[in-house]
Amino acid sequence: MKKKALKLFVFALAISLVSTSCEKDSDTEPTSEPTPESTEITVSENITSNTTWETGKTYTLASRIAVVDGITLTIQPGVIVKGEAGSGTNATALVIAQGAKIMAEGTAAAPIIFTSIADEIIPGEIESPNLNTDLNGLWGGLIVLGKAPISPKSNGITSQIEGIPTSDANGLYGGSTADDNSGVIKYVSIRHGGTNIGQDNEINGLTLGGVGSGTVIENIEIVANQDDGIEFFGGTVSVKNALVLNNGDDAIDTDQAWAGTLDNFMVINPGDKAFELDGPEGTYTGAGHTIKNGTVYMLSCAGGYDDDDNTNAIVSNILFTKITHNTGMSNDYNANGSFTCSGLEFDITPVDLDDDSNTPDEAPVASDYFADMTNGEITEVTTASVGADKSVFTGWTAADKAGEL
């Protein structure tokens, strides 16, 4: 009995020592920390499942990336999206295909910024630390495609958007759904885009192809795009509070019987014309479009209007200002029964562009720039009574940070 009891005591003591040793080891071993999640993500394939790009992160487009039919891409406030350098078929762009949605809802405090990989901007910043607001063509742009009516030369109800090869089915746009919904785009700044994809063929800052009226687009900035700032290819979508700064070609370009409204906008220093307004290309004529409540600063642009013969548009309450006698503006303004203007004002205040003198340039004359406008369609003023509400662009735009407003 004593021998057996002694064996049990020794066994119990051994178990106790092992347990104590394990507890000490557990107490003294360092705990492993989780690996921090990367804040820089490269996107190299089309988006084929519902995806969220998160606040505080930078997403780099390695190629032309499409959000495919039936899929929603959500972009949270403050996200930075950068495009790799590339041209031709290698041009980077974000394409929202027919049937897909983009939910890009930034805020005035945290706008969503699309820019180039060369931009050293990081989440939390609004102004680029290294790129000027006139540097363009560094990547592609944002292309949104819907199922609303268009009027292409082919007379078909669909077409392939410029900038995307015909081999890519995600470039199709147009249809018969006037209230088609491609999502929401708010407080979004698109910068330094418009890379060349072929001779005389660049990507616009924001391309809207057959986008329907169910889509919400408000508070948009396009900065230094090599081609047009915003181009509408048909569709019925409306845009509110848009700013185009230092674009290489036309600031606002309308095509293929766009039938929406552009309300409250600013165009600053367009490279070619402030507006190129074209009508239907095919038999479908649409309901026409409205452009109103804008301010156009034209210190070094080539033109104000280029209006096609069959444009069906109503243009009203726009101020043309900061125009000099040596601007060299040219216009192709073809007034007809379907194109009407009202409340256009031409600021004749002299502008001083001579760095060596305080002597202003001579006052501009409206008829020198809008010779074809008659019947009081444009009025010379020194105090404006029309124009944009520029307060909606303060705080969150590159234009404001650069002192361009």
DOGUDO-424402 format. One record per residue (C-alpha): x, y, z. Coordinates in Angstrom, 2 decimals. Example, Ala and Ser with C-alpha at 12.3 -4.5 7.8 and 13.67 -1.06 7.14 Angstrom:
2
        c1        c2        c3
     12.30     -4.50      7.80
     13.67     -1.06      7.14
//
This chain:
405
        c1        c2        c3
      0.00      0.00      0.00
      2.76      2.42      0.87
      4.58      1.65     -2.33
      1.49      2.25     -4.43
      0.70      5.46     -2.60
      4.23      6.70     -3.20
      3.91      6.06     -6.95
      0.63      8.00     -7.10
      2.22     10.92     -5.23
      5.19     11.03     -7.62
      2.87     10.89    -10.67
      0.71     13.74     -9.32
      3.77     15.84     -8.60
      5.04     15.34    -12.16
      1.71     16.45    -13.62
      1.74     19.54    -11.40
      5.27     20.48    -12.49
      4.42     20.07    -16.18
      1.29     22.21    -15.77
      3.22     24.92    -13.96
      5.93     24.88    -16.62
      3.35     25.24    -19.40
      1.68     28.16    -17.63
      5.02     29.95    -17.25
      5.86     29.39    -20.92
      2.46     30.76    -21.90
      2.99     33.84    -19.76
      6.46     34.59    -21.06
      5.98     33.94    -24.79
      5.28     37.14    -26.79
      1.86     37.35    -28.42
      1.93     37.72    -32.23
      0.36     40.92    -33.67
     -1.84     40.69    -36.81
     -0.21     41.91    -40.03
     -1.48     45.43    -40.86
     -3.82     45.50    -43.85
     -2.29     47.21    -46.88
     -3.55     50.70    -47.69
     -2.30     50.50    -51.30
     -4.10     48.04    -53.54
     -3.45     47.28    -57.20
     -6.48     46.42    -59.32
     -5.46     44.38    -62.36
     -8.63     42.47    -63.32
    -12.21     43.37    -64.14
    -14.53     43.67    -61.15
    -16.89     40.68    -61.32
    -18.39     40.66    -57.81
    -19.81     43.41    -55.63
    -16.82     45.30    -54.28
    -16.13     48.16    -51.86
    -13.08     50.42    -52.05
    -12.51     51.67    -48.52
    -11.79     55.05    -46.96
     -8.11     55.58    -46.19
     -6.88     53.46    -49.08
     -5.38     54.06    -52.52
     -6.41     51.83    -55.44
     -4.19     51.70    -58.54
     -5.65     50.74    -61.92
     -3.07     48.58    -63.66
     -5.01     48.51    -66.95
     -8.45     49.24    -68.34
    -10.72     47.95    -65.58
    -14.42     47.29    -66.14
    -17.16     46.87    -63.57
    -19.21     44.28    -65.43
    -22.96     43.91    -65.96
    -24.91     43.29    -62.74
    -22.07     44.30    -60.41
    -21.83     47.31    -58.07
    -18.59     49.06    -57.17
    -18.89     51.16    -54.01
    -16.21     53.81    -53.44
    -16.19     55.32    -49.96
    -15.37     58.97    -49.15
    -11.71     59.98    -49.33
    -10.58     57.09    -51.53
     -7.76     57.84    -53.99
     -7.85     56.02    -57.35
     -4.69     56.22    -59.47
     -4.18     55.12    -63.07
     -0.93     53.62    -64.28
      0.75     55.29    -67.24
     -0.16     53.83    -70.62
     -1.48     54.75    -74.04
     -3.25     53.06    -76.92
     -4.69     49.70    -75.94
     -2.69     49.93    -72.70
     -4.47     53.09    -71.55
     -5.80     52.80    -68.00
     -9.40     53.72    -67.25
    -12.30     52.72    -65.04
    -15.29     51.59    -67.10
    -18.76     51.17    -65.62
    -20.36     48.83    -68.14
    -24.02     48.66    -69.08
    -25.99     47.11    -66.23
    -23.26     47.83    -63.68
    -23.32     50.55    -61.01
    -20.81     52.86    -59.39
    -21.71     54.19    -55.94
    -19.02     56.85    -55.52
    -20.34     59.16    -52.82
    -17.61     61.41    -51.53
    -18.17     64.42    -49.31
    -16.96     68.02    -49.27
    -14.62     67.05    -46.44
    -13.48     63.83    -48.11
    -13.86     63.89    -51.91
    -13.04     60.86    -54.02
    -10.06     61.63    -56.26
     -9.14     59.93    -59.55
     -5.62     60.82    -60.65
     -2.34     59.54    -62.08
      0.15     57.15    -60.50
      2.60     60.05    -60.82
      0.54     62.02    -58.30
      2.00     61.71    -54.79
     -1.31     62.59    -53.16
     -2.40     60.31    -50.29
     -5.74     59.75    -48.56
     -6.66     62.73    -46.45
     -5.19     65.24    -48.93
     -7.10     67.26    -51.52
     -4.28     69.16    -53.22
     -1.53     67.28    -55.05
      1.89     67.84    -53.47
      3.72     67.54    -56.80
      1.49     67.91    -59.90
      0.36     71.26    -61.28
     -3.24     71.68    -62.37
     -2.28     71.95    -66.05
     -0.43     68.63    -66.48
     -2.54     66.30    -68.63
     -2.60     62.98    -70.46
     -1.05     60.85    -67.71
     -3.77     58.16    -67.68
     -7.27     57.57    -69.09
    -10.40     58.60    -67.24
    -13.80     57.52    -65.92
    -16.26     56.04    -68.44
    -19.88     55.35    -67.47
    -22.12     53.48    -69.93
    -25.85     52.96    -69.73
    -28.94     51.78    -71.57
    -30.65     55.11    -72.32
    -31.43     56.22    -75.91
    -28.66     57.47    -78.22
    -28.50     58.67    -81.83
    -25.40     57.20    -83.52
    -24.65     57.40    -87.24
    -25.40     53.70    -87.57
    -29.03     54.36    -86.51
    -28.73     51.42    -84.16
    -29.93     51.62    -80.57
    -26.48     50.70    -79.28
    -22.91     51.61    -80.18
    -19.31     51.15    -78.99
    -17.95     54.04    -76.95
    -14.87     55.85    -78.25
    -11.75     54.98    -76.32
    -12.53     51.27    -75.92
    -11.65     48.68    -78.59
    -14.59     46.98    -80.28
    -13.23     43.67    -79.04
    -14.19     44.70    -75.49
    -17.92     44.05    -74.98
    -17.85     46.26    -71.88
    -17.66     49.29    -74.20
    -21.24     48.95    -75.46
    -23.73     51.74    -74.63
    -27.25     52.85    -75.55
    -30.68     51.28    -75.51
    -34.30     52.15    -74.78
    -34.35     52.57    -70.98
    -34.57     56.33    -70.44
    -34.52     56.06    -66.64
    -31.63     53.60    -66.54
    -29.61     53.80    -63.31
    -25.80     53.58    -63.38
    -25.42     54.64    -59.74
    -24.33     57.79    -57.88
    -21.29     60.03    -58.42
    -20.90     62.84    -55.87
    -17.93     64.94    -54.79
    -15.56     63.32    -57.27
    -12.47     64.99    -58.76
    -10.93     63.48    -61.92
     -7.43     64.76    -62.70
     -4.57     64.60    -65.26
     -6.27     62.15    -67.63
     -7.03     61.91    -71.33
     -4.15     59.76    -72.51
     -3.93     59.16    -76.25
     -5.35     55.89    -77.51
     -4.92     56.60    -81.21
     -4.50     59.47    -83.65
     -6.79     62.32    -82.56
     -8.46     59.98    -80.09
     -8.11     60.57    -76.37
    -10.21     59.58    -73.36
    -12.42     62.27    -71.82
    -12.22     63.14    -68.15
    -15.78     61.92    -67.62
    -17.44     60.05    -70.48
    -21.20     59.50    -70.21
    -22.48     57.12    -72.89
    -26.21     56.43    -72.94
    -26.43     57.12    -69.21
    -30.00     57.24    -67.91
    -31.90     59.72    -65.76
    -31.90     57.32    -62.81
    -28.18     58.09    -62.36
    -27.21     60.87    -59.92
    -24.17     63.02    -60.82
    -23.47     66.05    -58.62
    -20.39     67.99    -57.51
    -17.90     66.90    -60.15
    -14.48     68.36    -60.97
    -12.39     67.61    -64.07
     -8.80     68.91    -63.93
     -6.25     68.99    -66.77
     -7.76     66.40    -69.08
     -6.02     66.19    -72.46
     -9.29     65.77    -74.33
    -12.77     67.01    -73.36
    -13.75     67.62    -69.78
    -17.23     66.03    -69.83
    -18.68     64.46    -72.95
    -22.26     63.24    -73.27
    -23.04     60.60    -75.89
    -26.83     60.59    -75.91
    -28.58     59.43    -72.79
    -30.86     61.32    -70.41
    -28.66     61.88    -67.35
    -28.43     65.32    -65.74
    -25.37     66.83    -64.05
    -25.41     69.44    -61.30
    -22.43     71.46    -59.98
    -19.65     70.66    -62.44
    -16.25     72.35    -62.77
    -13.82     71.87    -65.68
    -10.32     73.34    -65.30
     -7.49     73.50    -67.87
     -8.78     70.85    -70.24
     -6.96     70.38    -73.54
     -9.99     70.28    -75.83
    -13.64     71.25    -75.28
    -14.88     71.66    -71.73
    -18.45     70.47    -72.34
    -19.17     68.31    -75.38
    -22.63     66.99    -76.28
    -23.37     64.38    -78.95
    -25.96     61.92    -80.21
    -29.09     63.67    -78.90
    -28.26     63.97    -75.22
    -31.50     64.85    -73.42
    -30.51     65.95    -69.91
    -29.64     69.16    -68.03
    -26.32     70.67    -66.97
    -27.06     73.06    -64.10
    -24.57     75.27    -62.24
    -21.15     74.84    -63.74
    -17.80     76.57    -64.17
    -15.39     76.33    -67.09
    -11.93     77.74    -66.40
     -9.41     78.17    -69.21
    -10.58     75.62    -71.79
     -7.93     74.60    -74.31
    -10.26     74.76    -77.30
    -13.90     75.74    -76.82
    -16.04     76.03    -73.74
    -18.84     74.19    -75.55
    -19.10     71.87    -78.52
    -22.79     71.19    -78.85
    -23.76     68.61    -81.43
    -27.14     67.10    -82.11
    -28.39     63.73    -83.39
    -26.21     61.70    -85.73
    -28.98     59.28    -86.68
    -32.74     59.42    -87.09
    -33.50     59.47    -83.35
    -33.73     63.13    -82.29
    -34.49     63.01    -78.58
    -35.97     65.82    -76.49
    -32.95     68.14    -76.54
    -30.79     69.27    -73.64
    -30.50     72.27    -71.32
    -27.34     74.07    -70.20
    -27.86     76.79    -67.61
    -26.35     78.84    -64.79
    -22.67     78.81    -65.72
    -19.55     80.93    -65.57
    -16.87     80.63    -68.24
    -13.39     82.10    -67.64
    -11.49     82.23    -70.92
     -8.06     83.77    -70.40
     -6.36     81.63    -73.03
     -8.94     79.60    -74.90
     -9.57     79.31    -78.60
    -13.34     79.55    -78.65
    -16.61     79.94    -76.86
    -19.20     77.98    -78.82
    -19.25     75.35    -81.52
    -22.87     74.66    -82.29
    -23.83     72.09    -84.86
    -26.68     72.87    -87.28
    -29.08     70.33    -85.81
    -28.40     70.88    -82.10
    -31.57     70.85    -80.03
    -30.57     72.79    -76.93
    -31.63     75.57    -74.57
    -28.71     77.60    -73.21
    -29.33     80.26    -70.57
    -27.86     82.42    -67.80
    -24.16     82.06    -68.63
    -21.45     84.63    -67.95
    -18.37     84.82    -70.21
    -15.64     86.68    -68.35
    -11.89     87.39    -68.17
    -11.73     87.61    -71.95
     -8.93     89.56    -73.61
     -8.66     91.13    -77.04
     -5.75     88.78    -77.86
     -7.49     85.58    -76.87
     -7.98     84.66    -80.53
    -11.37     83.13    -79.97
    -13.29     81.61    -82.85
    -16.84     80.41    -82.95
    -19.05     78.33    -85.18
    -22.45     79.38    -83.98
    -25.31     78.24    -86.19
    -28.54     79.46    -84.68
    -31.66     77.65    -85.84
    -35.15     76.85    -84.70
    -34.04     74.13    -82.27
    -31.25     76.06    -80.55
    -32.14     78.97    -78.26
    -30.06     81.27    -76.05
    -31.15     83.68    -73.34
    -29.53     85.53    -70.47
    -25.99     85.30    -71.86
    -23.67     88.01    -70.55
    -20.28     89.08    -71.90
    -18.00     90.83    -69.39
    -16.28     93.79    -71.10
    -14.16     94.68    -68.08
    -10.54     95.13    -69.32
     -8.13     92.44    -68.19
     -4.46     93.15    -67.46
     -2.19     90.41    -68.78
      1.00     92.50    -69.01
      3.33     91.54    -66.16
      5.40     94.67    -66.69
      2.61     97.20    -66.63
     -0.51     98.09    -64.72
     -2.15     99.24    -67.92
     -5.15     97.06    -68.70
     -5.74     95.53    -72.08
     -8.43     97.21    -74.12
    -11.96     96.12    -73.31
    -13.22     93.11    -75.28
    -16.24     93.46    -77.55
    -18.90     90.77    -77.66
    -19.39     90.99    -81.41
    -15.72     90.11    -81.96
    -16.32     86.73    -80.35
    -20.00     86.00    -80.89
    -20.51     87.66    -84.25
    -23.36     85.37    -85.24
    -25.45     86.03    -82.15
    -28.33     88.44    -82.75
    -31.57     89.66    -81.22
    -30.12     90.37    -77.82
    -28.94     86.78    -77.27
    -25.81     88.10    -75.54
    -25.41     91.35    -73.56
    -22.25     93.29    -72.75
    -21.92     93.96    -69.01
    -19.47     95.19    -66.40
    -21.52     93.84    -63.50
    -22.80     90.32    -63.94
    -26.33     89.27    -63.05
    -25.98     85.63    -64.15
    -23.43     82.88    -63.69
    -22.56     79.95    -61.46
    -22.76     79.68    -57.69
    -19.06     79.03    -57.16
    -19.44     78.52    -53.41
    -20.37     74.88    -54.06
    -16.81     74.30    -55.36
    -14.93     75.74    -52.39
    -13.01     73.54    -49.99
    -13.00     70.25    -51.89
    -11.72     71.04    -55.40
     -8.19     71.27    -56.77
     -9.30     74.46    -58.52
    -10.09     76.09    -55.19
     -6.83     74.92    -53.59
     -4.90     76.35    -56.56
     -6.66     79.73    -56.27
     -8.42     79.31    -59.63
    -11.89     80.24    -58.38
//
